Amino acid sequence: MKRYRPNTKAVIVGIVLMLIGILCWVIKASFIPKGALYLFPVGLLLICVGGLELTITAFIAMRKNDLAMSGHLRAIEAQRKKAEIKKKSR
Protein backbone atom coordinates (compact mmCIF):
# COMPACT_ATOMS: atom_id res chain seq x y z
CA MET A 1 0.00 0.00 0.00
CA LYS A 2 1.31 3.41 -0.93
CA ARG A 3 1.52 6.06 1.78
CA TYR A 4 0.81 9.63 0.71
CA ARG A 5 2.60 12.56 2.32
CA PRO A 6 1.44 16.18 2.38
CA ASN A 7 2.61 18.30 -0.52
CA THR A 8 5.93 19.79 0.60
CA LYS A 9 5.49 22.98 -1.39
CA ALA A 10 2.08 23.65 0.16
CA VAL A 11 3.42 23.00 3.66
CA ILE A 12 6.32 25.41 3.10
CA VAL A 13 3.97 28.08 1.73
CA GLY A 14 1.67 27.71 4.76
CA ILE A 15 4.53 27.95 7.24
CA VAL A 16 6.05 30.96 5.45
CA LEU A 17 2.69 32.77 5.43
CA MET A 18 2.31 32.16 9.16
CA LEU A 19 5.84 33.39 9.86
CA ILE A 20 5.26 36.54 7.80
CA GLY A 21 2.05 37.14 9.77
CA ILE A 22 3.88 36.74 13.09
CA LEU A 23 6.59 39.08 11.80
CA CYS A 24 3.93 41.71 11.02
CA TRP A 25 2.64 41.43 14.60
CA VAL A 26 6.15 41.71 16.04
CA ILE A 27 6.91 44.78 13.93
CA LYS A 28 3.61 46.37 14.96
CA ALA A 29 4.06 45.60 18.66
CA SER A 30 7.77 46.34 19.03
CA PHE A 31 8.82 48.99 16.57
CA ILE A 32 5.70 50.94 15.59
CA PRO A 33 3.28 50.81 18.55
CA LYS A 34 1.14 53.81 17.53
CA GLY A 35 1.47 53.82 13.74
CA ALA A 36 1.01 51.36 10.87
CA LEU A 37 -2.37 50.13 12.06
CA TYR A 38 -2.73 47.96 8.96
CA LEU A 39 0.00 45.55 10.14
CA PHE A 40 -2.18 43.95 12.82
CA PRO A 41 -5.06 42.84 10.52
CA VAL A 42 -2.65 41.93 7.72
CA GLY A 43 -0.63 39.77 10.12
CA LEU A 44 -3.80 38.10 11.42
CA LEU A 45 -4.99 37.43 7.88
CA LEU A 46 -1.63 35.92 6.90
CA ILE A 47 -1.60 33.66 9.96
CA CYS A 48 -5.14 32.48 9.20
CA VAL A 49 -4.44 31.85 5.51
CA GLY A 50 -1.23 29.95 6.37
CA GLY A 51 -3.06 27.80 8.90
CA LEU A 52 -5.87 27.15 6.43
CA GLU A 53 -3.30 26.12 3.81
CA LEU A 54 -1.74 23.63 6.23
CA THR A 55 -5.14 22.27 7.28
CA ILE A 56 -6.30 21.71 3.70
CA THR A 57 -3.00 20.06 2.79
CA ALA A 58 -3.29 17.73 5.79
CA PHE A 59 -6.88 16.80 4.91
CA ILE A 60 -5.95 16.05 1.30
CA ALA A 61 -3.11 13.75 2.39
CA MET A 62 -5.37 12.08 4.98
CA ARG A 63 -8.09 11.48 2.37
CA LYS A 64 -5.61 9.97 -0.10
CA ASN A 65 -4.27 7.65 2.62
CA ASP A 66 -7.81 6.69 3.57
CA LEU A 67 -8.71 5.80 -0.02
CA ALA A 68 -5.50 3.79 -0.44
CA MET A 69 -6.18 1.87 2.78
CA SER A 70 -9.79 1.18 1.72
CA GLY A 71 -8.59 -0.22 -1.60
CA HIS A 72 -6.01 -2.35 0.17
CA LEU A 73 -8.62 -3.71 2.60
CA ARG A 74 -11.02 -4.44 -0.27
CA ALA A 75 -8.31 -6.42 -2.05
CA ILE A 76 -7.58 -8.44 1.11
CA GLU A 77 -11.30 -9.10 1.60
CA ALA A 78 -11.65 -10.27 -2.01
CA GLN A 79 -8.72 -12.66 -1.59
CA ARG A 80 -10.25 -14.02 1.61
CA LYS A 81 -13.62 -14.59 -0.09
CA LYS A 82 -11.91 -16.37 -3.01
CA ALA A 83 -10.12 -18.63 -0.57
CA GLU A 84 -13.40 -19.42 1.23
CA ILE A 85 -15.19 -20.23 -2.04
CA LYS A 86 -12.31 -22.46 -3.13
CA LYS A 87 -12.35 -24.21 0.24
CA LYS A 88 -16.13 -24.81 0.09
CA SER A 89 -15.99 -26.22 -3.45
CA ARG A 90 -13.58 -28.98 -2.38
VENVENDA-V605687 format. One record per run of one state. SS is the DSSP state (helix for helix, strand for strand, loop for the rest). FROM is the first residue (numbers start at 1). TO is the last residue. If there is no record, write none. Layout:
# VENVENDA-V605687
SS&FROM&TO + SS&FROM&TO
This chain:
# VENVENDA-V605687
loop&1&7 + helix&8&31 + loop&32&37 + helix&38&89 + loop&90&90
